[in-house]
Amino acid sequence: MPSYKAPLNDYKFLFDKVFSVYNNYRDISNFNDLSPELTDTILSQAGKFAEQELQPLNYPGHEEGCHWNNGEVITPRGYKAAYEKYIASGWTQISEKPTYGGQGLPRIINAAISEMNLSACTAFGIYVTRDGSIAAIENNASDALKEKYLPKLIDGTWGGPMCMTEPHCGSDLGLIRTKAIPQSDNTYQISGTKMFITGGDSDLGENNINLVLARHPDSPQGIKGISLFIVPKFLVNDDGSLGKRNEVRCGSIEHKMGLNGSATCVMNFDNATGYLVGEINKGMRAMFSMVNKSRFTIGQQGTALAEVAYQNAVIYALERRQMRALTGPQDSDHSADPIIVHPDVRRMLLTQRAFAEGSRALNTYIALLFDKQECSPSEQVRQASTALLDLLTPICKGFNSELCTESVNLGLQTFGGHGFIRENGMEQFVRDARAAQIYEGTTGIQGVDLLGRKILASKGQLLKVFNKEIQQFCEANNNTGALKPFITPLAQLNQEWLDLTLTIGSAAISNPNEVGAASVDYLMYSGYVTFAYCWAMMAKSAHEEIMANGSSPFYESKIRTARFYYQRILPRVSLHAELMVSGCDNLMDTEANDFLLF
Ligand SMILES: Cc1cc2nc3c(=O)[nH]c(=O)nc-3n(C[C@H](O)[C@H](O)[C@H](O)COP(=O)(O)OP(=O)(O)OC[C@H]3O[C@@H](n4cnc5c(N)ncnc54)[C@H](O)[C@@H]3O)c2cc1C
């Protein structure tokens, strides 16, 4: 059975050394009360909860799955008790604003806690991540709606499913058919069917505050005619108590390849009462205000599963004995050496480690951007952070989730045939990881978003901001001999990234298909370069610590993993570069019907 240990040392390294959060962010209000001691206390408690309360639910919950009974969803045994403990301890409130009952601590703290929850029990971790729904209400709803719904969403008494997808539309929300008919009392009657709704119903909270995209009858077709509504499962009285049951019901739950403990619901709205969030026809704008947060959560899911699969693969590789090392027996007390002596097993383990730790650094960088975006006193810093978040969100979501799938598969592979056996738990990680490449926008959609909507639409400006930051980092560290193996290739790739963007942008002027044809390779290329920056920052901090305080296994290991990343993973960029400039003709020359020639 798999185990899990919260990566507290890695978080300490990232917070204290790599990002110096206790020194560099003093001007940001939510960092005022943060100290290393407070962070250590919170994260070690959260880690303990993840290890002791959540991890034991993971495999049994996967085997049992959710139950549907006459429109009500029952989560696996143990989930409800753990949920009650979780919210009683105030974990859902950590980084939310104090105005509505949050504790106002930095997002980086919440991000670390989310990763631990998602590693220990991914399906459970999803139920307690609701930053996206909270952001959509906080940034768009009237004060009356905020006062009514936010406190209980934030304290975890109520859930907040996001109801966008319909049977005929997922990527293309402009096709949404769910109707919103205005009523004389300023409410709306919502009718339609949503599908794939995570936690659309569950026994965990007292109420569910569904955020629903729907269309006013007079609205234009397409994306410009979509509005956002709050549609509670139980109507809420003015004094905050629960009123009558609303006409929204869970029609069924999906039988999925993984995430069995997370209910994926068909939701039927039948003249249900809804309340407009923001302006009519501005629903997509309202959703975009939360999209960065919810996509970031999926990127974190990638890190979380890569980490737990890595931890278990390492433990197995140290115990499992097969054959002798190529250089001769390493352990003469046994008839075979542990498989960790074999270079190829090490290739698998180090790949997993480089992905898990690289993506954790990226997530921390992004969580700091959320903090700056929300709380910096400087308008310039807030705007620059928004620009970087727009650029890095599709990379975090798309790239982390792609690498996660590779990583959990390597974890399974390290177990050999035993990885294929259910009760060893490695196959659950593979199953649970797969959805991250799909929901909140597939990898294909992240690629188009990054290259088309973000980079080319801004005429390269969004990329240039990040590019300049990397260039300054390279210039500042160029003279440190020990860092040359990182800085030299990083500086070259940083320039190549701009050049490739220009090449594709120019080709796209005469043929827009060039963008779609290049986009996923461009996303992967961007991800590898972004991770290279993260690994260079980590190598620099580890090197400085060793210089200042002498050798330490943790810091030496960081530098070795950075070297592994640069020598064995980063060369993948060449392939992606070649593919993205190979043009769209090799894809578009084939007539649609010719695909049927089998
Ligand atoms: C477990 C799970 C939980 C989910 N939870 C939620 C939830 O809580 N709320 C919610 O609203 N939805 C949820 N979803 C739905 C999810 O967001 C959609 O499945 C996803 O956005 C893809 O939409 P689709 O399934 O309709 O695929 P489609 O949009 O039909 O896409 C099919 C294929 O076409 C590709 N494609 C489509 N358009 C383009 C394009 N323009 N360029 C390139 N490629 C393109 C896609 O990449 C994909 O490979 C969930 C899904 C799953 C599996």
The ligand as a Gaussian input file, in Angstrom:
#p B3LYP/6-31G(d) Opt

LIG

0 1
 C      -13.208000      14.184000     -14.257000
 C      -13.737000      15.416000     -14.915000
 C      -14.169000      16.470000     -14.112000
 C      -14.675000      17.634000     -14.712000
 N      -15.152000      18.648000     -13.919000
 C      -15.789000      19.714000     -14.491000
 C      -16.435000      20.713000     -13.685000
 O      -16.384000      20.693000     -12.457000
 N      -17.122000      21.698000     -14.325000
 C      -17.218000      21.767000     -15.675000
 O      -17.864000      22.677000     -16.169000
 N      -16.609000      20.844000     -16.470000
 C      -15.900000      19.824000     -15.908000
 N      -15.293000      18.870000     -16.700000
 C      -15.378000      19.004000     -18.143000
 C      -14.054000      19.389000     -18.783000
 O      -13.713000      20.701000     -18.466000
 C      -14.184000      19.131000     -20.288000
 O      -14.270000      17.728000     -20.464000
 C      -13.013000      19.677000     -21.075000
 O      -13.010000      21.085000     -21.019000
 C      -13.034000      19.214000     -22.534000
 O      -14.294000      19.390000     -23.102000
 P      -15.009000      18.174000     -23.866000
 O      -14.941000      16.986000     -22.993000
 O      -16.337000      18.619000     -24.302000
 O      -14.088000      17.892000     -25.108000
 P      -14.188000      18.654000     -26.526000
 O      -14.290000      20.118000     -26.282000
 O      -15.227000      18.019000     -27.336000
 O      -12.764000      18.352000     -27.142000
 C      -12.452000      17.108000     -27.810000
 C      -11.035000      17.192000     -28.364000
 O      -10.949000      18.262000     -29.304000
 C       -9.880000      19.141000     -28.971000
 N      -10.258000      20.515000     -29.326000
 C      -11.467000      21.108000     -29.231000
 N      -11.400000      22.369000     -29.649000
 C      -10.121000      22.612000     -30.016000
 C       -9.416000      23.736000     -30.524000
 N      -10.018000      24.902000     -30.748000
 N       -8.083000      23.606000     -30.783000
 C       -7.442000      22.454000     -30.555000
 N       -8.061000      21.348000     -30.074000
 C       -9.385000      21.429000     -29.807000
 C       -9.688000      18.981000     -27.474000
 O       -8.366000      19.331000     -27.088000
 C       -9.987000      17.491000     -27.293000
 O       -8.814000      16.749000     -27.542000
 C      -14.730000      17.729000     -16.127000
 C      -14.260000      16.674000     -16.913000
 C      -13.763000      15.538000     -16.323000
 C      -13.266000      14.408000     -17.187000

